Each structure stands twice: as structure tokens, then as C-alpha cells.
Amino acid sequence: MGRWPAHAYEMSGCSARPPLCWLHVRLMDSEFYSLTLRFLTGIEEASTRPCVLGVYSLFVIASVATLASCGRTGHSDPGVVSSQRVKPLGAPVDLTVPLGLPPVPVPRDNPMTVRAVALGRRLFYDRRLSRDNTVSCASCHNPLFNFTDRQPHSIGVAGKTGTRNAPTLINTAYNAAQFWDGRAPTLEAQIGGPMENPVEMDQPHELAVSKLNADPELRRHFEEAFGPGPVTLGKIEQAIASFERTLISADSPFDRYEYEGDKTALSPAAIRGLAVFKNPEKGNCVSCHTITGKYALLTDGLFHNIGVGVNDEGELTDLGRFSETKHDADKGAFKTPTLRGVAESAPYMHNGSLKTLKDVVDFYAGRGNSNLYLDKRISAIQLSGRDRLDLVEFLKSLSSKLPPDAGPLPTGE
């Protein structure tokens, strides 16, 4: 199914560009969609179809009238695009936090329940959230690749390519802001963006909701999780966010060494690498990739310009956090990613420009690329060849098992 082109909007007088009104979406779903569009744009004369002229003419008149009114009357289905929270039903999730992590923060207006998490898991792998039913959340956040896609830039519908690397969703529940530039304050707020982004899923929220509402079995799952009522954008956001909060991983060799005192958990090289990682005179990596006495998120959750994405003229190719805050100090600044599972998350940096962990270590040792907004903590560091190899070995020790119920639901469930 296509989109109404700009001249069709203009001819109808409709002022409601995506997101669309409810009646507009229903017309787009109609079997007469393409025929009406051809009539509106003058491609096909009604007289060429005399057998359906009467019915067709009435449909065209109704279509134009409806489209013309959709931007003026304000009559849209509030349930379609509403992000209003509905308290999930059923038993709460007993989320066991692995060694090395603090309790998972959960918002009071979206408590985690078994049914909501199961629904979110189902939706995470549902390709109907995209315009052409080819892209799901898992397309860019694949559990086989530590919930990344191993691409420098993510690929959306029709092979469209984005401009940034897909960050891992592992331990994203701990992030105070989502996306590389922090434009979404919560996991719930993060869900809707990729759905309508033209280079990701490219689908108006109304249309996504309409498609899911048309599936009786899925409606049943929504009602089990949230009670009676139609599918809404808010329920989609709540369910997927609840599932993503279960994607926590730790209890790595590093955690057993650091928090259980198991001195055999790390190799000698990894132990030396950890020392370089912590040493303010060497790696000083902990200044942004934090380790505390009780747990290690391995990110400060803040935004830094580390000299990535600077062209030959010394200009930033992506303004990062500045696009949201408009503060000059945020130009070229991006959120510090967690390092958990980093060995399985290549390529690296917001633009996917570094292919290996050795490349990352060498980049930092060389002080990144100079620019006016470079973070003051980024400076040239003296690392020997062994220091660099040891750092890589330590980073590999941050790998751990993924939660058991993170993949697609078994067939038939």
C-alpha cells in the first residue's frame, strides 16, 4: 500500500500530514484506495469504468469530503495515537538482577508484569510495525549480535540506510536517556520514534495501530495484558519497554573477579588490562565507563565529544546532543555506551567507524580527532603495545550470557 502523494493532499484540502487522522487511515486501508488516487490525480477517467461509475463516484465524493475535513474538525480517534498509560494486569515480574548490576529502575505508571513483558517480546519481533512488513525492532537489535545489527549504519525499509550505528539494548533499562543523542527521556518514549522514522520503519502510528487491531489473536494478548479496549500506541510503547527492561546482562568474568573476589575469573592479561582501564595516568577509561564498589554500569550515562565524526576540514559530520539542547558545548557529543558485551557489538562509535576493539583502543590512545568541542578528558595517553593488548583482553571479559527469554517466541505461542 502506498502513501497519498503531496498533490493528492493538496487537491483534497487535507491539512493532516502524518500522523494522519483516523478516517484518513481507514481510507488508505480501503480496497478503492488506488482507484480513488488515480481519479484524483487525473490518471484515470471515471468514464472508463462505466460499470462501477455510480458507486465509484459516490466513493470519490465521500473520500474527498472526508479528507478535506480531517484536518479541520479535529475528529481523530484519541485511542489510536494516545500515549496515555494503562496499568498492566496480572502477576508482577520477578526480575533477578545478575552480579554486578543494581536493581532495575521501573516507572510507577508502567510496572512490569508477566503478560506485558510477553506481549512486548511478541511485538519486538513483529514486522507489521513497519510500512512494508519487513522490519521489526529486532532487525536492528538482533539478539544474535548482542542486540545490535553489526552494521556501521542501520538499514530500514526498502534498504534505506540511517546515519548512526544501532546501540545495544543490553542494560538499556539503566539509561537516563535513550538514543545516541538522548532525545527520548524514557524507554516508553523511545519506542514510537523508529516506528515512524522514514529511514527505519516508516509507518504512521495510526496505521501501525490499525494493522495490529485487525489481528484478533493479538488483540486478545493486548486485553490479557492491559484489560478490555483497542490496541493503542501507548500500550505498544508500554509492552515493548517492559520487555526491553528484561534485557539485562552481567555476571561476567570481570564481575566475578571484581565483586566476588574470584582471582581466577580473569586471565593475567585481563587483570593487567583492568588496571590500565582504571589508572588515571594511563587509560582512565573509568572516568566515563564507570565502575563503583557495588556495581558497574560501565557508562556514566552522559554525553561527550570524543573526536569521532570529524571530516578532513575539521568539521563535525553529526552534531549529536546539540541537535536536542542547542547548547554549543554539546556539539558532537554522544551518549557514553555501556561496555558490557562490547566484544560482540562491533562496529563501534555512533557512526560505526571503528571495526575492532584494537581500533577503539588505538583511537583513544591517539586522542581522537581534534575539534573545538572535544571533551577535556580526551588527551593523548601513553600506552605500550602490551597495554593495548591487555585492554582488549579486559574488554572481552565483560561478555556474559543474555537472559534466557530474550529471543523470538517459539512457534505457536
KOLVEX-750585 format. One record per residue (C-alpha): y, z, x; residue in one letter; residue number from 1. Coordinates in steps of 0.2 Angstrom, whole numbers. Layout:
BEGIN
REC    c2    c3    c1 code pos
REC     Y     Z     X    A NUM
...
This chain:
BEGIN
REC    c2    c3    c1 code pos
REC     0     0     0    M   1
REC    17    -4     7    G   2
REC    34     4     6    R   3
REC    48    -3    -5    W   4
REC    60   -13     7    P   5
REC    78    -9     8    A   6
REC    84   -23    -3    H   7
REC    72   -18   -17    A   8
REC    80     0   -17    Y   9
REC    97    -9   -17    E  10
REC    93   -20   -32    M  11
REC    86    -6   -42    S  12
REC   101     5   -38    G  13
REC    89    19   -32    C  14
REC    98    31   -20    S  15
REC    82    41   -17    A  16
REC    76    36     0    R  17
REC    61    45     7    P  18
REC    57    59     2    P  19
REC    55    50   -14    L  20
REC    56    56   -32    C  21
REC    40    60   -41    W  22
REC    42    45   -53    L  23
REC    46    33   -39    H  24
REC    29    38   -30    V  25
REC    20    35   -46    R  26
REC    27    18   -47    L  27
REC    22    15   -29    M  28
REC     4    20   -34    D  29
REC     3     8   -48    S  30
REC    -8    -7   -48    E  31
REC     8   -18   -53    F  32
REC    17   -12   -38    Y  33
REC    16   -28   -28    S  34
REC    18   -39   -43    L  35
REC    34   -30   -48    T  36
REC    41   -31   -30    L  37
REC    38   -49   -29    R  38
REC    48   -51   -46    F  39
REC    62   -40   -40    L  40
REC    64   -50   -24    T  41
REC    63   -67   -32    G  42
REC    47   -72   -23    I  43
REC    38   -75   -40    E  44
REC    45   -81   -56    E  45
REC    38   -72   -72    A  46
REC    35   -89   -80    S  47
REC    21   -92   -68    T  48
REC    11   -79   -76    R  49
REC    13   -83   -95    P  50
REC    -2   -74  -100    C  51
REC     5   -57   -95    V  52
REC    23   -61   -97    L  53
REC    26   -49  -111    G  54
REC    18   -34  -103    V  55
REC    24   -38   -86    Y  56
REC    42   -40   -92    S  57
REC    42   -23  -100    L  58
REC    34   -15   -84    F  59
REC    48   -23   -74    V  60
REC    62   -17   -85    I  61
REC    54     1   -85    A  62
REC    52     0   -66    S  63
REC    70    -4   -63    V  64
REC    76     8   -75    A  65
REC    66    22   -68    T  66
REC    70    18   -50    L  67
REC    88    17   -55    A  68
REC    88    34   -62    S  69
REC    78    43   -49    C  70
REC    92    46   -38    G  71
REC   105    51   -51    R  72
REC    96    63   -63    T  73
REC    88    75   -51    G  74
REC    72    74   -61    H  75
REC    59    77   -47    S  76
REC    43    87   -48    D  77
REC    48   103   -39    P  78
REC    29   106   -35    G  79
REC    27    91   -25    V  80
REC    39    94   -11    V  81
REC    41   113   -13    S  82
REC    38   124     2    S  83
REC    38   139    -8    Q  84
REC    24   151    -3    R  85
REC    10   156   -14    V  86
REC     0   171    -9    K  87
REC   -18   166    -4    P  88
REC   -33   173   -13    L  89
REC   -49   180    -8    G  90
REC   -55   191     7    A  91
REC   -44   193    22    P  92
REC   -50   185    39    V  93
REC   -57   197    51    D  94
REC   -49   189    67    L  95
REC   -57   196    83    T  96
REC   -44   194    97    V  97
REC   -53   190   114    P  98
REC   -50   199   130    L  99
REC   -33   195   137    G 100
REC   -23   192   121    L 101
REC   -13   203   110    P 102
REC   -15   204    91    P 103
REC   -11   188    82    V 104
REC     6   189    73    P 105
REC     3   184    54    V 106
REC    18   182    42    P 107
REC    18   193    27    R 108
REC    20   179    15    D 109
REC     5   170    21    N 110
REC    -9   182    25    P 111
REC   -25   174    32    M 112
REC   -39   173    20    T 113
REC   -56   165    22    V 114
REC   -53   152     9    R 115
REC   -36   147    15    A 116
REC   -42   145    33    V 117
REC   -57   135    27    A 118
REC   -45   124    17    L 119
REC   -34   122    32    G 120
REC   -48   117    43    R 121
REC   -53   104    30    R 122
REC   -35    97    29    L 123
REC   -33    97    48    F 124
REC   -46    84    49    Y 125
REC   -41    74    33    D 126
REC   -34    57    37    R 127
REC   -27    55    20    R 128
REC   -12    64    26    L 129
REC    -6    48    35    S 130
REC     0    32    27    R 131
REC   -14    21    31    D 132
REC   -28    35    31    N 133
REC   -31    33    49    T 134
REC   -23    48    57    V 135
REC   -26    66    55    S 136
REC   -19    82    64    C 137
REC   -35    81    75    A 138
REC   -31    63    81    S 139
REC   -18    71    92    C 140
REC   -25    88    93    H 141
REC   -44    85    97    N 142
REC   -55   100    99    P 143
REC   -65    90   112    L 144
REC   -49    89   123    F 145
REC   -43   107   121    N 146
REC   -34   102   105    F 147
REC   -24    88   114    T 148
REC   -27    70   115    D 149
REC   -27    66   134    R 150
REC   -14    53   131    Q 151
REC     3    53   140    P 152
REC    11    50   123    H 153
REC     3    52   106    S 154
REC    -2    37    96    I 155
REC     1    37    77    G 156
REC    -2    25    63    V 157
REC    -3     6    67    A 158
REC    -4    11    85    G 159
REC    14    17    86    K 160
REC    17    27   101    T 161
REC    28    43   102    G 162
REC    39    48   116    T 163
REC    31    65   121    R 164
REC    14    72   126    N 165
REC     4    82   112    A 166
REC     4   100   117    P 167
REC   -12   110   115    T 168
REC   -14   120    99    L 169
REC   -23   134   108    I 170
REC   -14   150   105    N 171
REC     0   142    97    T 172
REC     0   157    84    A 173
REC     9   166    98    Y 174
REC    23   154    99    N 175
REC    40   160    93    A 176
REC    45   141    90    A 177
REC    34   126    88    Q 178
REC    36   108    97    F 179
REC    42   105   114    W 180
REC    60   107   108    D 181
REC    57   122    97    G 182
REC    63   113    81    R 183
REC    51   122    70    A 184
REC    53   141    69    P 185
REC    35   144    62    T 186
REC    18   136    61    L 187
REC    21   133    42    E 188
REC    37   124    46    A 189
REC    29   113    59    Q 190
REC    16   105    48    I 191
REC    27    94    37    G 192
REC    36    85    52    G 193
REC    22    75    59    P 194
REC    16    70    41    M 195
REC    32    60    38    E 196
REC    37    56    55    N 197
REC    37    36    56    P 198
REC    28    36    73    V 199
REC    15    49    68    E 200
REC     8    50    50    M 201
REC    22    40    42    D 202
REC    20    46    24    Q 203
REC    32    54    12    P 204
REC    27    71     7    H 205
REC    26    66   -11    E 206
REC    14    53    -8    L 207
REC     3    64     3    A 208
REC     3    77   -11    V 209
REC    -1    64   -24    S 210
REC   -16    57   -14    K 211
REC   -23    75   -12    L 212
REC   -20    79   -30    N 213
REC   -30    64   -35    A 214
REC   -46    72   -27    D 215
REC   -54    84   -40    P 216
REC   -65    92   -27    E 217
REC   -51    95   -15    L 218
REC   -41   102   -30    R 219
REC   -55   114   -33    R 220
REC   -53   120   -15    H 221
REC   -35   122   -17    F 222
REC   -37   133   -33    E 223
REC   -50   143   -24    E 224
REC   -38   147   -10    A 225
REC   -22   149   -20    F 226
REC   -26   150   -38    G 227
REC   -23   138   -53    P 228
REC   -10   124   -51    G 229
REC    -7   107   -42    P 230
REC    -8   104   -23    V 231
REC    10   107   -16    T 232
REC    17   104     1    L 233
REC    19   122     3    G 234
REC     1   126     0    K 235
REC    -4   112    13    I 236
REC     8   120    26    E 237
REC     1   137    22    Q 238
REC   -18   132    24    A 239
REC   -16   122    40    I 240
REC    -5   135    48    A 241
REC   -19   148    43    S 242
REC   -32   138    52    F 243
REC   -21   135    67    E 244
REC   -19   154    69    R 245
REC   -38   155    72    T 246
REC   -37   143    87    L 247
REC   -36   157   100    I 248
REC   -45   157   116    S 249
REC   -46   169   131    A 250
REC   -59   180   139    D 251
REC   -59   168   154    S 252
REC   -65   172   171    P 253
REC   -46   177   175    F 254
REC   -46   189   160    D 255
REC   -62   197   166    R 256
REC   -55   199   184    Y 257
REC   -38   205   178    E 258
REC   -42   216   163    Y 259
REC   -60   222   166    E 260
REC   -59   224   185    G 261
REC   -74   212   187    D 262
REC   -71   206   205    K 263
REC   -85   194   204    T 264
REC   -77   184   190    A 265
REC   -66   174   201    L 266
REC   -70   164   217    S 267
REC   -61   169   233    P 268
REC   -51   153   232    A 269
REC   -46   158   214    A 270
REC   -41   175   219    I 271
REC   -30   168   233    R 272
REC   -23   156   220    G 273
REC   -19   171   208    L 274
REC    -9   179   222    A 275
REC     1   164   226    V 276
REC     4   162   207    F 277
REC    11   180   206    K 278
REC    20   180   223    N 279
REC    39   178   220    P 280
REC    41   172   238    E 281
REC    28   158   235    K 282
REC    23   151   218    G 283
REC    32   163   207    N 284
REC    24   155   193    C 285
REC    23   171   183    V 286
REC    42   170   180    S 287
REC    39   158   166    C 288
REC    20   159   164    H 289
REC    19   177   160    T 290
REC     5   190   164    I 291
REC     8   208   159    T 292
REC    -3   223   162    G 293
REC   -12   222   145    K 294
REC   -12   203   141    Y 295
REC    -7   186   147    A 296
REC     0   173   136    L 297
REC     4   163   152    L 298
REC    20   157   144    T 299
REC    37   165   141    D 300
REC    40   155   125    G 301
REC    57   150   132    L 302
REC    65   133   136    F 303
REC    68   127   154    H 304
REC    74   111   163    N 305
REC    61   110   177    I 306
REC    67    92   183    G 307
REC    54    82   173    V 308
REC    60    66   165    G 309
REC    74    61   176    V 310
REC    77    42   179    N 311
REC    82    33   195    D 312
REC   100    36   191    E 313
REC    98    54   189    G 314
REC    99    54   170    E 315
REC    88    64   158    L 316
REC    77    52   148    T 317
REC    74    66   135    D 318
REC    87    79   130    L 319
REC    74    91   124    G 320
REC    80   108   117    R 321
REC    98   101   117    F 322
REC    94    90   103    S 323
REC    92   105    92    E 324
REC   105   118    99    T 325
REC   119   106   106    K 326
REC   121   118   120    H 327
REC   124   109   137    D 328
REC   113   122   145    A 329
REC    98   116   135    D 330
REC    99    98   141    K 331
REC    82    93   147    G 332
REC    75   110   143    A 333
REC    57   111   136    F 334
REC    46   125   130    K 335
REC    35   133   143    T 336
REC    17   128   138    P 337
REC     3   140   139    T 338
REC    -8   138   154    L 339
REC   -24   143   145    R 340
REC   -37   129   145    G 341
REC   -25   119   156    V 342
REC   -39   111   166    A 343
REC   -44   102   150    E 344
REC   -27    97   144    S 345
REC   -22    83   156    A 346
REC   -10    74   157    P 347
REC     4    86   160    Y 348
REC    23    89   156    M 349
REC    32    85   140    H 350
REC    31    66   144    N 351
REC    13    66   151    G 352
REC    20    60   168    S 353
REC     8    70   179    L 354
REC   -10    66   179    K 355
REC   -19    81   188    T 356
REC   -16    99   192    L 357
REC   -13    95   210    K 358
REC     1    83   205    D 359
REC     8    98   195    V 360
REC     7   110   210    V 361
REC    15    96   221    D 362
REC    29    93   209    F 363
REC    34   111   209    Y 364
REC    32   113   227    A 365
REC    45    99   229    G 366
REC    57   107   217    R 367
REC    56    94   204    G 368
REC    70    81   201    N 369
REC    87    86   204    S 370
REC    99    86   189    N 371
REC   115    95   183    L 372
REC   105   107   171    Y 373
REC    90   111   182    L 374
REC    84   129   179    D 375
REC    90   141   193    K 376
REC    72   147   196    R 377
REC    67   130   201    I 378
REC    68   129   220    S 379
REC    58   121   234    A 380
REC    44   133   239    I 381
REC    34   133   255    Q 382
REC    15   131   251    L 383
REC     2   126   263    S 384
REC   -12   114   259    G 385
REC   -24   129   256    R 386
REC   -11   137   245    D 387
REC   -10   122   234    R 388
REC   -29   120   233    L 389
REC   -31   139   229    D 390
REC   -18   137   215    L 391
REC   -28   123   207    V 392
REC   -44   134   208    E 393
REC   -35   148   199    F 394
REC   -28   137   185    L 395
REC   -46   131   182    K 396
REC   -51   150   180    S 397
REC   -40   150   164    L 398
REC   -53   140   154    S 399
REC   -63   148   141    S 400
REC   -73   145   125    K 401
REC   -65   138   110    L 402
REC   -68   148    93    P 403
REC   -84   143    85    P 404
REC   -77   136    69    D 405
REC   -63   125    76    A 406
REC   -71   108    73    G 407
REC   -73    97    58    P 408
REC   -83   105    43    L 409
REC  -101   100    43    P 410
REC  -105    85    31    T 411
REC  -107    91    13    G 412
REC   -97   107    15    E 413
